């Protein structure tokens, strides 16, 4: 696994602790670079790992090692190998799901958890908000062999996803023409095997790594959407019911402070769903035993760390400075 470490040249300005930031799809380890630089200026050391499969050295062309638990184990071992013992953990997209798993297993090491664009409890969200089935239409596309890889690498699918999931970028052609991060992302997905391994996260965690399940997945997905639309259910924003608690609040509670971030125009994850599952009505007090915050990033879509780095950084710094967050070390 490759990773980038950002720190200050002033050794006296590296004493606030360590922040580990996990990217998602379709990103790379430099997705958090703009925010990371701001955190460094405030005295934090920032570690930006590349998720397994997102660089040529970690491509395996396999779904077996792409489960959330397997990737969480891999990254935890990487952090231990570089002696990162206590840290603030930030995740975006798939990085949020992986960060949640790391936090569950390392509650004494993770000082705070920030989840961007994907919430801690997606099961309740899908049950209450069947609109998310439509937002996540690409889950079905990504179960197909070969076609998604060709679309991403040869037919401008990468740019289409970014413009669809962050509509504000449609009015910023300079981002796609000259932004260094965008060029680095194109370079990432041009590496042999990267597009397939990035898609393998969907094929393993949604398609169970099985060709049979992947073949049936589109039918089951849209059937679930139809059932969600037709069935009688509670008003979407009403408090969670006891029957739903038993079905959907199965994840272990977290004892570190948690911050949830969603772009107001996220085209990938339905913002009302995200806010609901991180609200008291959505059962947040059962899942988060410490401070729990949910913020909507104005002027941003799915990729808020790129679109509004100053706003995102301010929210992170406010979280890190809570009394319940201690010092970390590298």
N, C-alpha and C positions, 0 to 999 in steps of 0.2 A: 504494500500500500504506500502510495506517495502522499506527502502532505507538505503544506507551506506553513511556516511559523513567522508571524509578524510580531516584531517587538521594536522598542525604541532604542536608538543608538545611545541614549542617555540611560545608563544602568540604574540611576536613581529614580527613573520614571517607569519602572517595570514592577512595581510593588503592589498593585491592586489585585492581582490574581490572574488566573488563566481562563480564557473563554474558548471553548471548542465549538466549532460551527460546521454543521453537516448539511451539504447541499442536497438537492433532489433531482427531479427529471423535468425538462431536459437541461441540466446545468452542468457545471463542473466545480472544482474546489475554489475557483476564483469568484464564484457567485457572491460570496460574502466579503469580497475584498474591500469595497468602498466603505462598508460599515466597519469592517475590521480595522481599517486605517484610523477611523475616528476613535475607536476604542483604544487603540494603541496610544493615541495622543492623550488620552485620559488616564494612562498608566496601566493598561491591561496588556497581557501577552496573549496573542490570538493564534490558535492552531486550526488550520483549514485542511482536513483530510479529504482525499479523493475517495469516493465510495468505490468498493470493489467492482471492477469491470469498466471503470470510467477512464482508465489509461491502459496503454498497451501492456504494461508490466503485470497488470492484474486481471487481464481478460482470460476467462476460462471456457467460454462458449458453452456454459452449463447453467441449468436452472437450479441445480442441487444446492449451490452455495449462495443463493440469492434470497433465501427466506429472511424475514426481518430478524429472527432470532440468531441465525448464522452470521449475518452481517454485524449485528450488535456485538456478538462475541468477538468477531475479528477486530472491530474497531476498539473495543475495550482492551484487547490484548496489545494493540498498537499503542494506545495511550499509556498502558503500564510499562511498555518497553522504553518509552521516552520519559518515564517517571512523572507523568501527569497524574497526581494522586487525588486532588480535589479541584473542581472546576465548575464554571457555569456552562451549561449545555444549551446550544441553540440549534434547532432543526428546521429545515424548510422542505415541504412536500414529502417525498419519501424520507428525507432526513428527519422530518418530524416523527414519523412512525418509528424510525430506528432510534431516535433520541428518547422517545417514550419508553422503548424496551430497555435501553441502557439505564434510564432513570429508575425504572422498576427494580432492576437487579442491583443497582449501586446507589441506594438511597443515602448512604453516609458519605459518598464521594461527590455526588452531584449537588452543588450548592443552590442552583436555580435551574429551572427548565423553561425554555421559550419554544413555543410551537407556532410555526408560521404556515398558514394556508391549509394545513391538515390538522384537525382537532384530536384531542386525546381519545374521545369516544365516538367513533364514526358510526357504530352500530345503531345507536339511538337516533342519530341524525338521519340515516337512510330510512328508518322506520317512520319518523315523523315528517320527513320532507322528501317525498318521492321525486321531487324536481331534481334531486342530485343524480338519479339514474340518468337523466337526460344530460346533465352537465358532464357526467363521466362516460359518455358514449364511446370514447376512445378506448376504454377498457376492453370492449369487444373487438375493436380493430386490432389491438396489440396481441390478441391471442392467435392471430393468423401467422403462418410461417412466411418469411421472406418479404412479403408485401410491405409491412411497416418499416422494415429496414431500408428498402428501396425508397419509400416515400420520404423518410427522414433525410437520407443522404443524397438522393438524386433528384428529388422533385420538390425541394424547398419546404418539406414538411416541418422542419425545425423552425423556420421563420414563421410559418403559418400558425403553429402552436403558440409561439410567443405573442404574436399579434392578436390571436383569438383569446388567449388567457389574460393578457394585459392590454385591453383595447386602447389605453392612452398612448401606447407606443405607435399606434397607427399614424399619429400626428407628429412623430419624431423620427423621420427617415434618417436623420444623422446618426441615430443609435446604431442602425444596421449598416450604415456606410462607413463609420469611422470609430466607433467605440471599441477600445482594446479588448474589453471582456467579450464582446460579440465575436470578434475574430478568434479569440482563444477558444470559444465554444465551438465554432466551425472546425477549428483544428482538432479539437477533442473528438468530435463525431466523425472526422475523416480517418482517424486511426483504425486500423483493421480490427474488427470484432467489437468495437465499443458500442455501436448502435444496437447490435444484437444483445450484448450483455446488459445494456441499459433497459431494453425491453424485457429481458428475462426476469426483472423484478416483478413485472406484471404477470408474466407467465407462471412464475412460481407461487406468488402470494395470492393471486386470484384464480389462476388456472390450475393450481396445485401441482404444476410441473407435469401434468398428465395430458397426453394428446386427446384422450377421450373427453376429459373435462373441458379442455380448451375448445374442442369441436362443438360441444353442447353449450358452452358459456354464453354466446350471443343470444341463443334462444331463451336460456334461463334468465339472463339479464333483463331483456325486454319484457319477459313474462312477469318478472318481479316488479318492473315499473308499472305495468298495467294493473297488477293486483294492488300495488300501493295507491294508485289513483282511484280504484273502485272501492276498496275496503273502507268500512267505517272506522275512524280512528279519532283520538282526541284532537281538539283544536291545536294547531301546530305549536303555538307559543304558550299553551297552558302548562301548569306545573306537571312534572312527571308523576305518573300514577304508580301505585305500589306494584301492580302487575308488570309494569315496564321496568321497575327497579330490578326485579328478579331476572328479567330477560336481558337487559341491556347494560346494567351497571356492574359488570362482572370483573372489570379490571381492578388491580390492586390500587388502593389509595396511595397518593404521593405525599410525602411530608415536607418536601422543599417548596419554596415559592414558585408559582407557575404564571407565566405570561403567555397569552394567546394573541396572535396578530393575524388580521385578515384585511386584505385590500378591499376598499369599498366597491371596486369594479372587477373583482375576481371572476374570471370567466371559466375557471376550472372547478372551484368549490363554492357552493351556494352560500353567500355571506350570512343570510338569516339563519341557516342551519348551523354554521360555525358559531355564531354568537349564542344561539340557543343552548347548544351542548356545553358551552362554557359559562352558562348563567346558573343562578340559584334554581330557577325553574327547571333547568335541565339536569339538576342533581349534582352540580359542581361541588357542593359542600360535602358530599359523600365520597368524592374522588380526590379532592384536594384539601388536605388537612391544614395547610398553611395559607398564606396570602394567595389569592387567585384573581388575576386581572385579565380582562379581554379588551383589546383596543382595535378599532377600525382605522386603517391607514387611508387618509383622504388622498385623492389624486394618484391612486395606485391600483393595480390589478393583482394578479397572482405573484408577480415578481417585485414585491414592494422593496426589497433590499437594494435592488438596482434603481427603481423609480424614485424612491424617497428615502435615501440613506440617512439624511440628517434627522428626519422624524423618527425613523426606526431606531437609530442610535440613541436618541433621547429616551425613548421608552426602555431600551435595554439598560441604560445607565441608571435610570430610576429604580429598576428592578434590582440590579446588582448592589445598590447602596442601601437596600432594606436592612434593618437590624438583624433579621433572621438569616442573612447571607454572611458567611465568614470569609476568611482569607483562603486562597488556594496557592498551590505551589507547583513549579515545574522543575 
